[in-house]
Amino acid sequence: MGRFGGASFVLLYLIMVCGVGIPALMAEWTLGRHTRRGTLGAFERGGLPGGRYVGFFFFLVVFCATGYYCNTIGWVAFHAVQEAASIIDMPVNAAAILPPEDGMNSTSLVLQLATTAAVISGCGIVLVRGLRRGIERVSKFVMPLLLLILCTLISRSLTLPGANAGLDWYLGDLSFAALNGSVMAAALGQAVFSMSLGGTFMVIYGSYLDRSDNVPRSALLTGMGDTAAGLLAGLAIFPAVFALGLQPDSGPSLIFNTLPAMFARMPLGGLFGLLFFIGLFGAAFLSAIAAMEVLVGGIVDNSSQTRVRAVIIVCVIVLLLAVPPMINMKIFFPWDLTFGSGMQTLGTLMAVITAVWCIKRSDALKELANESPQTFHRMLYWWMRFAIPAAVLLVGVKWLADTVGWNILKLPQ
């Protein structure tokens, strides 16, 4: 949002969540519940030509993406340590954990190895206990804590002198001139990313749904909850950024450079910084668990391995794949762009196509409507079939234009 125009981006993001994100989530759950399989098996059982290989490809993508994602969670944890240390006037340079721009830094590498291994081990412990005894119990503790932390940070951020300028930029400074192709693509990509779409996470969670679960209602509540959390995070961050004269468009460094500087200039900044990074860690940790559940479920469903052994295998492989992006940012950013934004968008497209083009229409409608399709469900089905693939393909073309340098495809600014 900081890089793409504030309120204009927020408006487009809300449109993309409602028009694409929530219906795509329904499609992924439909695919998972109909096939009772995760990434490995769902595309093949859904009838997608070459589905077995498509599923295996995205299964490998999740391995690669989870590694670098666990790296960033380690960065968040180390920055929480810095904020805690600042409360007792103990200097800790949290920036030491960040990879250099190029080359290799031994201190950074060791710190990343230690924190990433701790994050992956924590995920493994939760996963061994399974979906309800592990993931569900952790979520029930972490999510209310995150909401409490966000509300605390919002109350502090909005009371800073000059915070109104940030609030106006965030919610009121709407410029239709800023609604160009790049902003539209960014908003749709953020909707896909924030809702964990991609033919992986949500497909396997769909395979766990009971036949009595209402897919449209659950998807709507999930989308509303996810979007509300993002909007609250914006209220906690941007008014304070403007109040302290910092730059909102600093990109990824906003979290690890700009925000620590902001907290350092706030009364009781160490405490608020600690709360922020604890909350961010909790939310990111749950996402990492979701990613690793895709991998564990795939191994258990398609081999003779027990769940405990599958968890150990996944943890070891993820840690090994986390090492390359630890080296420097010239490796990390292309790794993120390829295995995160690009492949996640492609996975969403393939999941939607499988759910509403390959599965029989009557079967897909039964999954959407719990055996009793109405006019609403049929309209929703046709929306998924045509509108979502068209929108996702637009994002894919924009991603190729930015990545490969196809200047001829770039939209004029």
C-alpha positions in Angstrom: 0.0 0.0 0.0 2.9 2.4 0.8 4.4 1.8 -2.7 1.1 2.0 -4.7 -0.7 5.1 -3.6 -2.4 4.7 -0.2 -6.2 5.0 -0.3 -6.4 4.3 -4.1 -4.6 1.0 -3.4 -6.9 0.2 -0.5 -10.0 0.7 -2.7 -8.7 -1.6 -5.4 -7.6 -4.2 -2.9 -11.1 -4.4 -1.4 -12.5 -4.8 -4.9 -10.1 -7.6 -5.7 -10.7 -9.4 -2.5 -14.5 -9.4 -3.1 -14.4 -10.0 -6.8 -11.5 -12.5 -7.1 -10.0 -13.5 -3.7 -13.1 -14.8 -2.0 -14.6 -16.6 -5.0 -11.1 -18.1 -5.8 -11.0 -19.4 -2.2 -14.4 -21.1 -2.7 -13.0 -22.7 -5.8 -9.9 -24.0 -4.0 -12.0 -25.4 -1.2 -14.3 -27.0 -3.7 -11.4 -28.7 -5.3 -10.0 -29.9 -2.0 -13.3 -31.2 -0.6 -14.4 -32.9 -3.8 -11.1 -34.8 -4.3 -10.2 -35.2 -0.6 -6.6 -34.5 -1.5 -4.0 -31.8 -1.1 -1.7 -30.4 -3.8 -0.5 -33.9 -4.6 -3.5 -35.7 -6.0 -6.2 -32.9 -6.1 -5.4 -31.7 -9.7 -5.2 -35.3 -11.0 -8.4 -36.4 -9.3 -10.1 -33.2 -10.4 -9.5 -34.2 -14.0 -6.9 -31.6 -15.1 -4.8 -32.9 -18.0 -1.4 -33.6 -16.6 -2.8 -33.0 -13.1 -0.4 -35.4 -11.4 2.6 -33.4 -12.7 1.0 -30.1 -12.0 0.4 -31.1 -8.4 3.9 -32.3 -8.0 5.3 -29.1 -9.4 3.3 -26.9 -7.0 4.3 -29.3 -4.2 8.0 -28.5 -4.9 7.2 -24.8 -5.1 5.8 -24.9 -1.6 9.0 -26.4 -0.4 11.1 -23.6 -2.0 8.7 -20.9 -0.8 8.5 -22.1 2.8 12.2 -22.0 3.2 12.7 -18.3 2.4 9.5 -17.5 4.3 10.8 -19.1 7.5 13.9 -16.9 7.0 11.9 -13.8 7.2 10.0 -15.0 10.3 13.5 -15.4 11.9 14.2 -11.8 11.0 11.0 -10.8 12.7 11.9 -12.8 15.8 15.3 -11.2 16.0 13.9 -7.7 15.7 11.5 -8.6 18.6 14.7 -9.4 20.6 16.1 -6.0 19.7 12.9 -4.2 20.9 12.9 -6.2 24.1 16.6 -5.4 24.7 16.0 -1.7 24.1 13.5 -1.6 27.0 16.4 -2.5 29.4 19.0 -0.4 27.5 20.9 -3.3 26.1 22.1 -2.6 22.6 21.2 -5.3 20.0 21.8 -4.7 16.3 18.9 -6.5 14.7 20.0 -5.4 11.3 22.9 -7.8 11.6 20.6 -10.7 10.7 19.6 -9.3 7.4 21.4 -10.7 4.3 23.8 -8.3 2.6 23.0 -6.9 -0.8 25.6 -9.1 -2.4 28.5 -11.4 -1.4 28.2 -13.2 1.9 28.3 -12.2 5.6 29.1 -15.0 8.1 27.4 -13.2 11.0 24.2 -12.8 9.1 24.3 -16.4 7.8 24.8 -17.9 11.3 22.1 -15.8 12.8 19.7 -16.7 10.1 20.5 -20.4 10.4 19.8 -20.3 14.1 16.6 -18.4 14.0 15.2 -20.2 10.9 16.0 -23.6 12.5 14.1 -22.5 15.6 11.1 -21.4 13.6 11.0 -24.6 11.6 11.4 -26.7 14.7 8.5 -24.8 16.3 6.3 -25.5 13.3 7.3 -29.1 13.5 6.2 -29.4 17.1 2.8 -28.0 16.3 2.3 -30.2 13.2 3.1 -33.4 15.1 0.0 -32.7 17.2 -2.2 -32.5 14.0 -4.8 -30.1 12.7 -7.1 -29.7 15.7 -4.8 -30.4 18.7 -2.0 -28.4 17.1 -2.8 -25.8 14.5 -6.3 -25.0 15.8 -5.2 -24.6 19.4 -2.3 -22.3 18.5 -4.5 -20.2 16.2 -7.1 -19.8 19.0 -4.3 -18.4 21.2 -2.3 -16.3 18.7 -5.2 -14.6 16.8 -6.8 -13.0 19.8 -3.3 -11.9 21.0 -2.6 -10.4 17.6 -5.9 -8.5 17.7 -5.1 -7.1 21.1 -1.7 -6.0 20.1 -3.0 -4.3 16.9 -5.6 -2.4 18.9 -3.0 -1.3 21.4 -0.7 -0.1 18.5 -3.6 1.7 16.8 -4.5 3.6 19.9 -0.9 4.8 20.2 -0.4 5.5 16.5 -3.5 7.6 16.2 -2.7 9.7 19.2 0.7 10.9 17.9 0.9 14.6 16.8 0.5 14.7 13.1 -1.1 11.3 12.7 -4.1 12.8 10.9 -2.0 13.3 7.8 -1.3 9.6 7.7 -4.9 8.7 8.3 -6.1 11.0 5.5 -3.5 9.4 3.1 -4.5 5.9 4.2 -8.3 6.3 3.9 -9.3 9.6 2.4 -6.7 10.6 -0.2 -8.4 8.8 -3.2 -7.0 9.7 -6.6 -8.6 8.1 -9.6 -5.6 9.2 -11.7 -3.6 6.7 -9.6 -5.7 3.7 -10.7 -3.3 2.5 -13.4 -2.5 -1.0 -14.5 0.4 -1.4 -12.0 -1.7 -0.6 -9.0 -4.5 -2.9 -10.2 -2.0 -5.8 -10.7 -0.4 -5.1 -7.3 -3.9 -5.1 -5.6 -4.9 -8.4 -7.1 -1.5 -10.0 -6.3 -1.8 -8.8 -2.7 -5.3 -10.3 -2.5 -4.0 -13.7 -3.7 -1.0 -13.6 -1.4 -2.7 -12.5 1.8 -5.5 -15.1 1.5 -2.9 -17.9 0.9 -4.3 -18.8 -2.4 -2.2 -20.7 -4.9 -3.6 -24.2 -5.3 -1.7 -25.4 -2.2 -2.7 -24.2 1.3 -6.4 -23.8 0.8 -6.8 -26.9 -1.3 -5.5 -29.2 1.5 -7.6 -27.3 4.1 -10.6 -27.8 1.8 -9.9 -31.6 1.9 -10.5 -31.4 5.6 -13.9 -29.7 5.4 -17.0 -31.6 6.4 -19.8 -32.2 3.9 -22.0 -30.0 6.1 -19.7 -27.0 6.0 -21.0 -24.0 4.0 -18.2 -23.1 1.6 -19.5 -19.7 0.4 -20.2 -18.5 4.0 -16.9 -19.8 5.3 -15.0 -18.2 2.4 -16.8 -14.9 3.0 -16.0 -14.9 6.7 -12.3 -15.8 6.0 -12.0 -13.0 3.5 -13.6 -10.5 5.8 -11.3 -11.5 8.7 -8.2 -11.5 6.6 -9.0 -8.1 5.1 -9.9 -6.6 8.5 -6.6 -7.7 9.9 -4.8 -6.0 7.0 -6.7 -2.8 7.5 -6.0 -2.7 11.2 -2.3 -3.2 10.5 -2.4 -0.2 8.2 -4.1 1.9 11.0 -1.3 0.8 13.3 1.5 1.7 10.9 0.8 4.6 8.5 -0.5 7.3 10.9 2.7 6.9 12.9 4.9 6.8 9.8 3.5 10.2 8.7 3.6 11.6 12.3 7.3 11.0 12.5 8.1 12.2 9.0 9.2 8.8 7.6 8.7 7.5 4.1 5.7 5.2 3.5 6.9 3.9 0.2 10.2 2.3 1.4 9.0 -1.2 0.4 10.2 -4.3 2.3 12.6 -2.1 4.4 9.5 -0.5 5.9 9.3 -3.4 8.4 12.9 -3.9 9.2 14.4 -0.3 8.9 11.6 2.3 9.0 9.4 0.8 11.7 12.3 0.2 14.2 13.3 3.9 13.7 9.7 4.9 14.3 9.5 2.9 17.5 12.8 4.4 18.7 11.3 7.9 18.4 8.1 7.1 20.2 7.5 7.3 24.0 7.6 3.7 25.3 8.7 2.8 21.7 10.5 -0.3 22.9 7.4 -1.7 24.4 5.2 -0.9 21.3 7.9 -2.3 19.0 8.1 -5.5 21.0 4.3 -5.9 20.8 4.3 -5.2 17.0 7.0 -7.8 16.2 5.4 -10.4 18.5 2.1 -9.9 16.7 3.8 -10.1 13.3 5.7 -13.2 14.3 2.5 -14.9 15.5 0.6 -14.2 12.2 3.6 -15.2 10.1 4.2 -18.4 12.2 0.7 -19.6 11.5 1.2 -19.1 7.8 4.4 -21.1 8.0 2.5 -23.9 9.7 -0.1 -23.8 6.9 2.6 -24.1 4.3 4.2 -27.1 6.1 0.9 -28.8 6.6 0.6 -28.8 2.8 3.9 -30.7 2.6 3.2 -33.1 5.5 -0.3 -33.9 4.2 1.1 -34.6 0.8 3.7 -37.0 2.0 1.2 -38.8 4.4 -1.5 -39.1 1.7 0.9 -40.4 -1.0 3.3 -42.7 0.9 3.6 -45.1 3.8 5.2 -42.5 6.1 3.7 -41.8 9.5 2.8 -38.2 10.3 5.8 -37.8 12.7 8.3 -39.1 10.1 6.7 -36.8 7.4 7.1 -33.8 9.7 10.8 -34.6 10.3 11.4 -35.1 6.5 9.6 -31.8 5.7 11.5 -29.8 8.4 14.9 -31.1 7.2 14.2 -30.3 3.5 12.7 -26.9 4.2 15.8 -25.9 6.3 18.1 -27.0 3.5 16.1 -25.0 0.9 16.2 -22.0 3.3 20.0 -21.7 2.9 20.3 -20.2 -0.6 18.2 -17.1 0.0 20.1 -16.5 3.3 23.2 -15.6 1.3 22.3 -12.2 0.0 19.4 -10.1 -1.3 20.4 -10.7 -5.0 19.3 -14.3 -4.4 16.5 -13.6 -1.9 14.4 -11.2 -4.0 14.3 -13.3 -7.2 13.5 -16.3 -5.0 10.6 -14.5 -3.5 9.3 -13.1 -6.8 9.5 -16.6 -8.4 8.3 -18.9 -5.7 6.0 -16.4 -4.0 4.2 -13.9 -6.2 4.6 -15.6 -9.6 4.0 -19.3 -8.8 1.3 -18.5 -6.2 -0.7 -16.6 -8.8 -0.2 -19.4 -11.4 -1.3 -22.0 -8.8 -4.5 -20.1 -8.1 -5.3 -20.1 -11.8 -4.7 -23.8 -12.1 -6.9 -24.6 -9.1 -9.8 -22.5 -10.3 -9.6 -24.0 -13.8 -9.6 -27.5 -12.3 -12.5 -26.8 -10.0 -14.9 -25.2 -12.5 -13.6 -26.5 -15.9 -12.5 -30.0 -15.2 -14.8 -31.2 -12.4 -18.4 -31.9 -13.6 -20.5 -28.8 -13.2 -23.1 -30.7 -11.2 -20.5 -32.0 -8.8 -18.9 -28.6 -8.4 -22.2 -27.0 -7.7 -23.0 -29.6 -5.1 -19.7 -28.8 -3.3 -20.5 -25.1 -3.4 -24.1 -25.4 -2.3 -24.1 -28.5 -0.1 -26.2 -30.6 -2.5 -28.9 -27.8 -3.1 -27.6 -25.3 -5.7 -29.7 -22.1 -6.1 -29.5 -19.3 -8.6 -26.8 -17.6 -6.5 -24.5 -20.6 -6.7 -25.0 -21.0 -10.4 -24.1 -17.3 -10.9 -21.1 -17.7 -8.7 -20.0 -20.8 -10.7 -20.0 -18.9 -14.0 -18.2 -15.9 -12.3 -15.4 -18.4 -11.2 -15.3 -19.9 -14.7 -14.7 -16.7 -16.7 -14.0 -13.6 -14.5 -11.3 -15.1 -12.2 -9.1 -16.7 -14.9 -9.2 -13.5 -16.9 -8.1 -11.4 -13.9 -5.4 -13.8 -12.8 -4.1 -14.0 -16.4 -3.8 -10.2 -16.3 -1.7 -10.4 -13.2 0.4 -13.1 -14.8 1.1 -11.0 -17.8 2.1 -8.0 -15.6 4.4 -10.3 -13.6 6.1 -11.5 -16.8 6.4 -7.9 -18.0 8.2 -6.8 -14.8 10.3 -10.0 -14.5 11.4 -10.8 -18.0 11.5 -7.2 -19.1 8.9 -7.3 -21.8 8.6 -3.6 -22.1 6.1 -3.9 -24.9 3.6 -5.4 -22.4 4.1 -2.7 -19.8 1.1 -0.4 -19.3 1.8 3.4 -19.6 2.0 5.1 -16.3 
